[in-house]
Amino acid sequence: MKQLGLLLFLFSLISSAQVGGEQVYSFLNFSTSARQTALGGSVLTLTDDVNQPFWNPASINAEMDSKMSFNYVNYLTEINYVSVAYAHTINRHIGTFHSGITYLNYGTFIAADENGTETGTFKAFDLAFSVGYAYQIPHSYFFVGANAKIINSVIEQYTSLGVAADIGIMYNNEAKPYRFAAVLRNAGTQITNYTDLQEPLPLQIQVGGSYQLEHVPIRIHGTLDNLQRWNLSYANPSDSTTDFEGNIFDNKPTFIDNLMRHVVIGAELFPDSSFSLRTGFNIQRAQELGLNQTRTFAGISLGFGLKLKRFKLNYAFSKYHPFADTHSFSLGVNLY
């Protein structure tokens, strides 16, 4: 039997919006965009970033025409996550299409038989290709969009193929300082399974918005994540208490604790300038990856953006654990 324990553990870490081990293709909910990552990983209302349609297809617009982005994430251990995004406007009547490829390589693993004898090595990776389109509802400031995805996953000799779709809607009036959006992500199914077991995809429902402060160059972003599942909390065994008689009691999460696990917030300083600073806080990640009585800064992300004529450079730093930092890089290119 192959040693897949470490691989399954990594799958659970990457699924930042789902309980690990319950869904297949969890990598679809992990951001490769440095700007997105710096803002907490769940922003829905960016309109000037060609990577945004990965998260909300309703954001596809003509401003993204002929723009391409290359994204790289130096994740945990040997894991490398890359993606490419591109948008092209056919004409003003047909509109703009978006396409993207994401590839997650988990590295090389040692294979062993049931007796623990090493038999070689094997690799594992996930791959997804998406095409998206958005449409403005006539005589309104509402935009609707959809992505179609083909997904392939390989773990040693086991493979799986799946299809999924994203549907998004966004309110965007350029004369107003606010935007709102709602997204249904990863609605789909496996076409072929790793084994005889059919596994669900990491369905995700999100609503979010952003607000540009009037006299300060700061844009605030907020998202309510994982609305398809209310209860995201759990009783942590390491946080239990013991009375004088030796009875152990779990400290069950409160209503407010569970509510806050749905919240992701972020902020951009000088969002429309040639240089911008960003920060974000993912509360669920902080709760799940934090350590008792230890300040780990889990859930916090920081980053910056730099515009140089036809190029955009974005960087993000994310904290998962005292000994596990993640660095994300994005290079945007204007091809015309």
PAMAR-784838 format. One record per atom (N, C-alpha, C): x, y, z. Coordinates in steps of 0.001 Angstrom, whole numbers, padded with zeros to 6 digits, always signed. Each point is the difference from the previous one (the first is absolute). Layout:
XYZ
...
//
This chain:
+000854-001198+000000
-000854+001198+000000
+000886+001242+000000
-000311+000936-000839
+000813+001205-000141
-000205+000926+001189
+001062+000735+000343
-000075+000939+001117
-000564+001319-000496
-001315+000167+000242
-000664+001211-000470
-000435+000893+001160
+000413-000360+001221
-000445+000789+001147
+000417+001447-000080
+001270+000252-000348
+000465+001384-000088
-000751+000760-001070
-000246-000645-001126
-000709+000655-001088
-001406+000391+000419
-000697-000897+000698
-001356+000315+000442
+000008+001148+001008
+001037+000047+000845
+000121+001108+000940
+000174+001323-000735
+000793+000013-001062
+000212+001222-000758
-001281+000427-000701
-000767-000975-000484
-001287+000339-000602
-000877+000733+001006
+000003-000455+001237
-000852+000633+001011
+000469+001409+000323
+001301+000247-000028
+000498+001347+000247
-000396+000954-001105
+000061-000468-001241
-000274+000867-001136
-001474+000372-000060
-000852-000856+000525
-001424+000311-000011
-000312+001010+001088
+000251+001274-000282
-000167+001037+001014
-001459+000314+000259
-000911-000496-000849
-001404+000351+000182
-000869-001217+000272
+000588-001166+000143
-000775-001193+000240
+000699-000834+001054
-000747-000893+000639
+000622-000936+000921
+000792-001006-000809
+001274-000183+000350
+000901-000843-000782
-000508-001421-000109
+000121-000611-001185
-000346-001384-000213
-001436-000234-000413
-000863+001029-000036
-001398-000196-000338
-000297+000267-001463
+000885+000679-000709
-000233+000342-001393
+001209-000354-000846
-000248-000122-001288
+001067-000232-000959
+000297+001316-000725
+001191+000125-000573
+000428+001213-000722
-000006+001240+000897
+000437-000139+001234
-000021+001130+000927
+000900+001143-000444
+000942-000268-000889
+000899+001054-000468
-000750+001122-000715
-001220-000253-000455
-000771+001024-000699
-000336+001183+000901
+000080-000189+001308
-000320+001073+000935
+001240+000663+000588
+001141-000214-000625
+001232+000607+000466
+000476+001014-001034
+000354+001189+000457
+000342+001083-000918
+001458-000057-000424
+000248+000238-001291
+001365+000182-000488
+000314+001471-000235
-000996+000859-000039
+000211+001421-000229
+000590+000650+001244
+001125+000699-000165
+000633+000655+001145
-000888+001100+000565
-000677+000724-000846
-000888+001062+000484
-001164-000585+000785
-000601-001033-000534
-001096-000663+000685
+000462-000560+001339
+001141-000638+000008
+000522-000597+001228
+000282+001044+001061
+000596+001128-000404
+000332+001055+000956
-001241+000585+000656
-001136-000063-000683
-001243+000569+000528
-000831-001027+000769
+000561-001167+000277
-000697-000997+000797
-000428-001227-000757
-000004+000065-001336
-000265-001186-000813
-001414-000196-000482
-000914+000956+000228
-001398-000211-000406
-000672+001261-000526
+000751+000946-000537
-000594+001234-000528
-000786-000299-001271
-001195+000611-000139
-000885-000294-001126
-000209+001178-000937
+000495+001193+000323
-000443+001198-000707
+001107+000760-000732
+001169-000591-000189
+001038+000664-000785
-000406+000007-001474
+000209+001111-000677
-000377+000102-001418
+001180+000329-000901
+001167+000247+000586
+001175+000382-000790
+001120-001037+000087
-000369-001245+000306
+000973-001069+000167
-000444-001198-000826
+000828-000430-000949
-000372-001093-000892
-000077-001339+000737
+000511-000066+001229
-000128-001213+000806
-001346-000100+000715
-000721+001123+000129
-001237+000016+000770
-001067-000974-000510
-000145-000222-001319
-001037-000933-000458
+000148-001425+000509
+001190-000397+000484
+000122-001295+000658
-000945-000088+001185
-000267+001156+000642
-000822+000031+001200
-001403+000529-000249
-000146+000859-000987
-001332+000515-000326
-000058+000296-001496
-000610-000867-000783
-000047+000222-001450
-000773+001240-000406
-000847+000538+000876
-000740+001218-000324
+000916+001213-000109
+001253-000136+000441
+000943+001117-000071
+000648+000149-001373
-000226-000927-000913
+000598+000072-001343
-000515+001242-000717
+000921+000831-000505
-000403+001215-000688
+001045+000388-001041
-000344+000977-000821
+000865+000394-001115
+001328+000586+000454
+000093+000483+001228
+001261+000543+000510
+001081-001082+000103
-000418-001268+000052
+000953-001113+000086
+000505-000443-001361
-000467+000611-001056
+000355-000422-001353
+001507-000051-000212
+000484-001127-000532
+001409-000217-000346
+000933+000074+001196
-000530-000230+001183
+000834-000046+001193
+000217-001460+000418
+001216-000289+000443
+000383-001346+000414
+000722+000086+001333
-000178-001013+000814
+000669-000045+001288
+000607-001377+000227
+001222-000016+000519
+000693-001229+000383
+000149+000009+001518
-000475-001058+000644
-000030-000041+001454
+000746-001230+000518
+000741+000203+001082
+000760-001094+000602
-000106+000100+001516
-000261-001144+000637
-000082-000078+001454
+001017-001024+000497
+000903+000461+000835
+000941-000883+000670
-000662-000471+001285
-000680-001150-000107
-000845-000452+001101
+000804-000859+000967
-000682-000799+000808
+000647-000803+001023
+000867-001100-000605
+001102-000327+000681
+000949-001043-000405
+000358+000138-001473
-000237-001045-000811
+000368+000035-001418
-001166+000379-000913
-001092+000447+000571
-001180+000291-000805
+000188+001311-000756
-000297-000025-001284
+000050+001191-000842
-001326+000143-000738
-000536+001201+000029
-001310+000276-000606
+000182+001136-001001
-000377-000222-001246
+000146+001014-001042
-001321+000151-000750
-000192+001164-000584
-001174+000227-000830
+000311+001072-001037
-000778-000025-001062
+000086+000999-001060
-001418+000449-000322
-000200+001295-000107
-001311+000557-000338
+000138+000929-001196
-001024+000008-000848
+000029+000848-001198
-001424+000383-000367
-000174+001233-000481
-001317+000479-000438
+000119+000638-001375
-001042-000189-000809
+000003+000553-001356
-001403+000454-000367
-000094+001209-000517
-001278+000549-000472
-000165-000297-001483
-001067-000696-000347
-000267-000314-001406
-000369+001283-000747
-001014+000654+000444
-000397+001334-000471
-000993+000557+001003
-000441+001240-000216
-000866+000633+001000
-001387-000626+000064
-000396-000737-001043
-001315-000656+000011
+000063-001348+000728
+001028-000778-000269
+000112-001327+000627
+000539+000113+001417
+001003+000820+000195
+000535+000185+001349
+001328-000704+000214
+000324-000222+001280
+001308-000492+000417
-000099-001412+000564
+000951-000844-000405
+000114-001351+000542
+001258-000099+000851
-000072-000856+000997
+001126-000221+000908
+000361-001481-000004
+001285-000304+000050
+000439-001385+000088
+001117-000106+001030
+000132-001163+000595
+001024-000174+001016
+000386-001450+000190
+001219-000209+000422
+000528-001326+000318
+000620+000059+001388
-000322-000967+000839
+000629-000121+001316
+000617-001379+000121
+001194-000043+000590
+000735-001262+000118
+000636-000059+001380
-000285-001059+000736
+000530-000188+001343
+000809-001294+000036
+001298+000133+000262
+000907-001148+000064
+000350-000260+001459
-000328-001192+000486
+000230-000328+001399
+001403-000527+000274
+000815-000164-001037
+001358-000477+000203
+000120-001506-000164
+001108-000534+000467
+000320-001417-000141
-000146-000698+001348
-000624-001198-000016
-000246-000772+001210
+000662-001372-000108
+000308-000569+001161
+000581-001344+000045
-001121-001027-000003
+000078-000964-000907
-000979-001081-000069
+000524-001203+000775
-000884-000679+000707
+000376-001170+000784
-001124-001023-000036
+000361-001285+000176
-001013-001052+000029
-000568-000126+001400
-000850-001040+000208
-000673-000146+001284
+000960-000340+001137
+001214-000410-000337
+000999-000320+001014
+000939+001174+000297
-000223+001123-000672
+000837+001164+000201
+001250+000025-000852
+000120-000959-000922
+001162-000035-000876
-000169+001023-001126
+000983+000870-000144
-000087+001024-001031
+000079-000627-001387
-000918+000446-000856
-000073-000542-001366
+000279+001049-001066
+000329+001201+000404
+000270+001061-000972
-000614+001307+000450
-000348+000830-000944
-000615+001291+000288
-001211+000201-000908
-000831+000941+000371
-001132+000357-000848
-000288+001480+000172
-000781+000548-000914
-000353+001408+000031
-001512+000164+000034
-000412+001212+000351
-001431+000335+000024
-000170+001445-000448
-001059+000246-000755
-000264+001372-000445
-001473+000182-000297
-000425+001263-000019
-001352+000391-000389
+000096+001031-001119
-000952-000040-000918
+000004+000902-001153
-001433+000394-000328
-000211+001277-000301
-001335+000467-000384
+000118+001034-001117
-000919-000077-000940
-000093+000971-001087
-001390+000614+000030
-000075+001329-000102
-001293+000680+000088
-000172+001011-001120
-001246+000197-000394
-000397+001026-000962
-001191+000731+000584
+000042+001354-000033
-001075+000762+000609
-000481+001153-000868
-001219+000449+000303
-000615+001105-000750
-000960+000733+000924
-000075+001317-000161
-000913+000823+000799
-000857+000877-000900
-001164+000375+000522
-000976+000773-000774
-000646+001037+000914
-000091+001227-000484
-000665+001053+000763
-001488-000013-000295
-000806-000078+001046
-001448+000028-000176
-000391+001378-000530
-000739+000070-001116
-000328+001296-000626
-000654+000970+000974
+000394+001256-000127
-000573+001099+000775
+000162-000197+001513
+001120-000599+000381
+000257-000202+001428
+001500+000010+000249
+000368-000069+001262
+001402-000099+000392
+000340-001400+000513
-000824-000959-000398
+000234-001386+000406
+000676-000779-001121
+000986-000806+000386
+000728-000847-000933
-000129-001446+000467
-000216-000900-000943
-000052-001430+000308
+001063-000703-000836
+000578-001051+000556
+001049-000711-000716
+000065-001453+000409
+000706-000792-000799
+000140-001429+000288
+001344-000502-000497
+000555-000941+000737
+001185-000748-000406
-000367-001452-000220
+000603-000631-000988
-000088-001443-000192
+001402-000572+000185
+000112-001089+000778
+001302-000559+000352
+000077-001484-000355
+001173-000391-000462
+000363-001402-000139
+001142-000264+000967
-000133-001052+000808
+000943-000249+001091
+000600-001390-000138
+001308-000090+000195
+000696-001291-000027
+000885-000106+001234
-000048-001154+000663
+000799-000218+001195
+000662-001364-000074
+001275-000055+000393
+000774-001245-000059
+000714-000208+001322
-000187-001187+000589
+000739-000429+001190
+000566-001378-000302
+001298-000051-000290
+000669-001232-000406
-000727-000576-001223
-000533-001243+000053
-000689-000528-001174
-001493+000292+000013
-000469+000728+001042
-001415+000321+000108
-000273+001355-000658
-001024+000062-000820
-000341+001240-000695
-001487+000282+000137
-000335+001269-000135
-001398+000415+000054
-000203+001171-000949
-001139+000017-000657
-000373+001069-000915
-001346+000556+000435
-000117+001327-000004
-001248+000609+000422
-000323+001264-000772
-001228+000461+000144
-000447+001255-000602
-000694+000823+001075
+000100+001313-000132
-000620+000886+000986
-000322+001334-000649
-000819+000777+000684
-000379+001327-000487
-000072+000977+001156
+000304+001268-000292
-000180+001106+000940
-001046+000942-000585
-000839+000553+000855
-000988+000994-000412
+000093+001187+000954
+000117+001198-000565
+000141+001177+000835
-000870+001155-000454
-000323+000875+000918
-000726+001230-000305
+000648+001134+000791
+000097+001166-000614
+000651+001125+000660
-000716+001296-000336
-000132+000872+001001
-000489+001363-000207
+001208+000921-000026
+000164+000738-001109
+001157+000872-000155
-000401+001276-000726
-000217+001052+000769
-000278+001329-000534
+001242+000846+000247
+000710+000362-001051
+001264+000722+000135
-000160+001326+000736
-001220+000533+000029
-000225+001269+000696
-000193-000180+001506
-000083-001239+000440
-000211-000285+001412
+001284-000551+000617
+000188+000220+001308
+001230-000483+000648
-000074-001458+000441
-001111-000678-000292
-000160-001363+000485
-000344-000958-001145
+000307-001276+000221
-000361-001085-000908
-000454-001185+000843
-000879-000815-000593
-000488-001193+000676
+000020-001173-000972
+000174-001215+000530
+000053-001170-000867
-000442-001240+000769
-000465-000995-000746
-000328-001324+000546
+000454-001037-001011
+000550-001096+000501
+000589-001007-000880
-000334-001405+000499
-000324-000871-000944
-000105-001441+000230
+001152-000646-000757
+000905-000668+000708
+001214-000537-000605
+000030-001516+000079
+000584-000597-001039
+000311-001434-000033
-001229-000897+000083
-001048+000384-000692
-001163-000875-000124
+000288-000981-001132
+000117-001276+000319
+000351-000965-001041
+000070-001407+000530
+000716-000857-000734
+000064-001406+000368
+001262-000643-000559
+000358-001129+000558
+001050-000827-000570
-000555-000781-001187
+000753-000044-001069
-000358-000850-001136
+000610-001385+000184
+001270-000032+000387
+000670-001240+000374
+000567+000179+001402
-000057-001054+000815
+000411+000066+001392
+001378-000645+000185
+000652+000337+001122
+001241-000687+000342
-000252-001501+000199
-001076-000309+000705
-000400-001388+000264
-001484-000109-000326
-000684-000933+000637
-001435-000147-000224
-000814+001041+000756
+000644+000782+000850
-000703+000976+000830
-000172+001318-000735
-001241+000471-000093
-000309+001308-000564
+000110+001045+001095
+000811+001046-000223
+000246+001005+001022
-000546+001353-000439
-000517+000794+000943
-000542+001321-000356
+001108+001010-000252
-000314+001001-000818
+000918+001099-000252
-000125+001048+001110
+001013+000858+000151
-000026+000998+001085
-000900+001188-000319
-001307-000245-000004
-000977+001049-000258
+000170+001134+001001
-000126+001220-000499
+000192+001160+000865
-000946+001116-000417
-000683+000584+000985
-000877+001149-000227
+000559+001170+000797
+000168+001144-000683
+000596+001177+000621
-000789+001245-000371
-000039+000951+000907
-000489+001343-000295
+001025+000978+000558
+000191+001111-000681
+001006+000948+000460
-000200+001376-000584
+000798+000918+000467
-000083+001365-000491
+001288+000748+000270
+000085+001197-000546
+001151+000867+000236
-000485+001441+000080
+000783+000806+000698
-000374+001405+000172
+001250+000868-000067
-000062+001037-000844
+001087+000963-000138
-000272+001184+000915
+000882+000207+000987
-000176+001133+000901
+000102+001313-000765
-000757+000986+000445
-000133+001230-000780
+001248+000877+000050
+000575+000195+001158
+001110+000937+000142
+001327-000688+000328
+000000-001300+000005
+001213-000761+000304
+000199-001021-001114
+001226-000160-000538
+000219-000931-001110
+000059-001457+000465
-001095-000450+000615
-000089-001370+000494
-001290-000626-000516
+000112-001201-000533
-001170-000775-000408
-000105-001217+000911
-001162-000176+000597
-000232-001087+000955
-000809-001101-000687
+000406-001239+000206
-000671-001159-000577
-000504-000912+001117
-001163-000570-000202
-000541-000946+000968
-000769-001099-000701
+000134-001227+000492
-000677-001145-000611
-000552-000906+001088
-001206-000506-000239
-000564-001076+000802
+000199-001290-000775
+000802-000886+000560
+000468-001203-000682
-000800-001224+000431
-000025-001009-000856
-000562-001311+000341
-001430+000065+000535
-000852+000741-000702
-001394+000117+000434
-000807-001264-000275
+000571-000927-000760
-000676-001269-000242
+000016-000892+001237
+000806+000390+000990
+000107-000794+001223
+000130+000950+001186
-001011+000016+000854
+000021+000952+001103
+001045-000370+001046
+000015-001257+000427
+000854-000385+001119
+001411-000329-000493
+000922+000931+000202
+001398-000217-000355
+000858-000254+001232
-000563+000162+001181
+000776-000142+001229
+000015-001451+000469
+000880-000277+000923
+000102-001326+000584
+000656+000138+001374
-000219-000996+000826
+000599+000002+001331
+001441-000493-000111
+000937+000846+000382
+001420-000335-000072
+000408-000784+001247
+000429-001264-000132
+000371-000792+001183
+001115+000631+000819
+000898+000729-000656
+001109+000615+000721
-000437+001222+000795
-001254+000425-000187
-000515+001178+000702
-001036-000393+001049
+000037-001250+000457
-000963-000479+000986
+000433+000396+001410
-000923-000096+000936
+000280+000321+001404
-000322-001210+000880
+000649-000065+001142
-000181-001118+000924
-000369+000543+001374
-001047-000579+000612
-000389+000461+001332
+000803-000731+001074
-000311+000268+001274
+000751-000571+001117
-000202-001511+000112
-001065-000523-000572
-000264-001437+000064
+000575-000744-001198
+000696+000709-000868
+000622-000648-001146
-000891-000113-001219
-001182+000595+000035
-000891-000043-001154
+000467+001000-001057
+000006-000427-001256
+000467+000834-001102
-001201+000573-000756
+000029+001306-000246
-001089+000668-000706
+000563+000732-001212
-000648-000203-001151
+000387+000720-001214
-000534+001428+000051
+000839+000943-000373
-000440+001387-000113
-000651+000189-001372
-001303-000171-000030
-000708+000057-001273
-000034+001427-000539
+000210+000159-001294
-000011+001348-000601
-001365+000648+000158
+000017+001307+000171
-001233+000757+000144
-000578+000373-001364
-001199+000564+000019
-000646+000465-001227
+000865+001053-000688
+000545+000936+000773
+000828+001064-000574
+001280-000579-000594
+000589-000972+000677
+001218-000628-000508
-000254-000644-001362
-001110-000713-000116
-000306-000641-001279
-000328+001032-001068
-000727+001062+000374
-000336+001057-000957
+001258+000646-000560
+000957+000307+000853
+001208+000682-000432
+000865-000864-000903
-000127-001309+000071
+000762-000879-000876
-000407+000153-001465
-001134+000623-000251
-000445+000251-001369
+000549+001312-000550
+000699+000764+000818
+000387+001363-000372
+001449+000052-000470
+000202+000662-001148
+001339+000307-000510
+000023+001496-000308
+001010+000702+000497
+000085+001440-000218
+001354+000358-000593
+000019+001112-000738
+001241+000460-000598
-000059+001495-000258
+001165+000594-000221
+000060+001434-000264
+001176+000301-000919
-000212+000987-000888
+001049+000470-000903
+000263+001486+000245
+001245+000351+000174
+000422+001389+000111
+000545+000444-001350
-000516+001109-000520
+000308+000487-001355
-000353-001054-001055
-001249-000472-000033
-000374-001103-000895
+000116+000320-001478
-000104+001275-000388
+000043+000370-001414
+001317+000669-000390
+000972-000028+000886
+001280+000651-000271
+001005-000993-000574
+001151+000514-000383
+001045-000861-000554
+000610-000903+001061
-000147+000377+001269
+000483-000846+001088
-001088-000087+001062
-000324-001213+000423
-001052-000198+000987
+000436-001025+001036
-000541+000157+001196
+000247-000926+001096
-001312-000702+000357
+000116-001285+000413
-001203-000790+000259
+000169-000843+001252
-001120-000289+000629
-000007-000918+001129
-001357-000686+000069
-000027-001174+000600
-001240-000743+000130
+000022-000896+001217
-001187-000442+000400
-000107-000895+001148
-001104-001012-000266
+000378-001279-000044
-000926-001109-000185
-000243-000622+001372
-001168+000231+000569
-000261-000383+001384
-000089-001517+000151
-000586-000688-000977
-000077-001457+000096
+001390-000618+000011
+000874+000484-000864
+001365-000517-000040
+000709+000273+001322
-000232+001177+000571
+000625+000334+001278
-000471-000928+001104
-001290-000333+000011
-000541-000873+001036
+000492-001434-000154
+000083-000485-001227
+000323-001404-000226
+001490-000288+000047
+000823+000975-000354
+001435-000245-000070
+000775+000671+001129
-000699+000703+000885
+000672+000608+001134
+000332-001032+001068
+000928+000339+000891
+000405-000858+001103
-000383+000644+001321
-000459-000824+000937
-000396+000520+001304
+001191+000621+000725
-000233+001173+000593
+000990+000707+000804
+001275+000330-000771
-000119+000055-001310
+001141+000349-000855
-000461+000965-001077
+000715+001080-000181
-000356+000974-001034
+000635-000443-001315
-000836-000514-000925
+000511-000521-001273
-000248+000942-001165
-000917+000967+000151
-000392+000914-001067
-000649-000740-001176
-000506-001211+000238
-000702-000736-001051
-001214+000786-000465
-000251-000016-001288
-001128+000711-000580
+000319+001387-000493
+001161+000524+000366
+000393+001338-000420
+000759-000062-001319
-000262+000932-000877
+000719+000094-001274
+000365+001458-000270
+001114+000193-000671
+000501+001315-000345
+000504-000023-001431
+000018+001167-000648
+000517+000037-001362
+000086+001401-000547
+000506+000075-001214
+000101+001284-000681
-000173-000208-001498
-000302+001092-000707
-000125-000018-001455
+000778+001143-000612
+000591-000256-001148
+000815+001003-000694
-000355-000014-001484
-000366+001176-000539
-000337+000137-001412
+001137+000698-000738
+000432-000610-001094
+001083+000561-000816
-000424-000039-001467
-000703+001043-000420
-000481+000106-001375
-000801-001246-000387
+000597-000913-000789
-000744-001165-000481
+000071-001187+000955
+000653+000173+001132
+000183-001120+000912
-000565+000319+001376
-000452-001063+000681
-000435+000094+001386
+000674-001121+000782
+000600+000366+001119
+000627-000977+000875
-000703+000018+001347
-000457-001168+000440
-000680-000116+001283
+000671-001088+000833
+000059+000258+001290
+000601-000965+000926
-000891-000107+001234
-000057-001220+000572
-000760-000214+001231
+000739-000967+000914
-000107+000281+001281
+000547-000868+001040
-001163-000462+000865
-000117-001325+000196
-001081-000556+000812
+000582-000851+001111
-000637+000074+001149
+000465-000759+001152
-000974-001131+000291
+000510-001241+000044
-000809-001162+000330
+000416-000618+001340
+001282+000096+000327
+000552-000701+001149
+001325+000678+000352
+000474-000120+001253
+001274+000635+000332
+001156-000405-000903
-000087-001200-000586
+001083-000472-000854
-000460-000225-001438
-001106+000632-000404
-000527-000211-001347
-000527+001320-000555
+000838+000681-000770
-000391+001226-000684
-000241-000287-001473
-000875+000784-000609
-000291-000153-001414
+000271+001313-000719
+000693-000081-001125
+000322+001161-000813
-000670-000142-001368
-000723+001032-000403
-000704-000005-001288
+000510+001139-000874
+000175-000288-001292
+000500+000989-000953
-000913+000006-001229
-000323+001178-000478
-000800+000147-001216
+000641+001043-000914
+000118-000347-001262
+000507+000936-000994
-001067+000206-001063
-000515+001216-000083
-001009+000329-001004
+000624+000723-001181
-000481-000346-001197
+000553+000568-001227
-001143+000498-000866
+000115+001230-000481
-000940+000545-000977
+000554-000289-001380
-000649-000863-000781
+000559-000483-001255
-000212+000935-001174
-000764+001065+000179
-000167+000902-001143
+000645+001346+000255
//
